[in-house]
């Protein structure tokens, strides 16, 4: 846990730091800090390709000169927030000026304590840890830096769940309570930011725990009311859960299939094993699992001795289309998820025909 500093970086990355130090000296500053996720991931032995860098001085000038020196691409991410990116091969370096007069004032503006570690590239053996982030990393918990974290940017409520899923961390009790309090403000966040956080969450192998928390914390109510409306919609027959919990269980089972396909599918289903390894398919399958019964509340009817949901697949596909438009889904993702929702009853029909010995090649 104590191995932080120059000795943990590859020779190639070390050369980049030497180049960055050279650039910093031309700008008469030695306050160039690696901050946040890179140091957290070093302590967790996670692979690193992205580097967040906080500087005292003109972040644009330093980033631009650094890109020129290492023959990399320079990109303006957000001029208003003075956020700049340097791309060299698979490595991404994001530059920001201090969010205050010094590095401490910068760190206190960050979201979770595990992201508040910092080292100065000129003095890499000294690790700044003003909010005991290393202790929380050891405990594997996410703790907010201050009570203002979620008020300043409500997206951090969703980001906290995504980080918890990526790191396999738990939420500190008070942090979780504040996340629930500020979850309603997510409805004011731009759709593109919501989409990106959910995408990263769904692409983690154990997303189901945090997807359940989305419901517990009121996130569905704020940004996905169509899913919230599934609560308490009872079913009968072979369904032992209401539609809401059935949908979560479907998500959990599809995730288990994605994670362990060889343990569930037989040898002749190797094409499916290959199919579920692709991130595009993983994302679409999980969304389809969560949303496949969106149409049931409006299609529910009491038939002769049983509850029916005729046409719920078509209604559900229409409701998902509204979600996809609202969250700015790329067309190909929306198209495949809609297809899954529309056709999710067809396998049951095929099984029924098979059992009655009426299965045809056309069917």
Secondary structure, 3 states (H helix, E strand, C coil): CCCCCHHHCCHHHHHHHHHHHHHHHHCCCCCEEEECHHHHHHHCCCCCCEEEEEECCCHHHHHHHHHHHCCCEEEEEECCCCEEEEEECCEEEEEEECCCCCHHHHHCCCCEHHHCCEEECCEEEEEECCCCHHHHHHHCEECECCCCHHHHCCHHHHHHHHHHHHHCCEECHHHHHHHHHHHHHHHHCCHHHHHHHHHHHHCCCCCHHHHHHHHHCCHHHHHCHHHHCCCCCCCCCCCCCCHHHHHHHHHHHHHHHHHCHHHHCCHHHHHHHHHCCCHHHHHHHHHHHHHCCCCHHHHCEECCCCEECCCHHHHHHHHHHHHHHHCCCCHHHHHHHHHHHHHCCHHHHHHHHHHCCCCCCCC
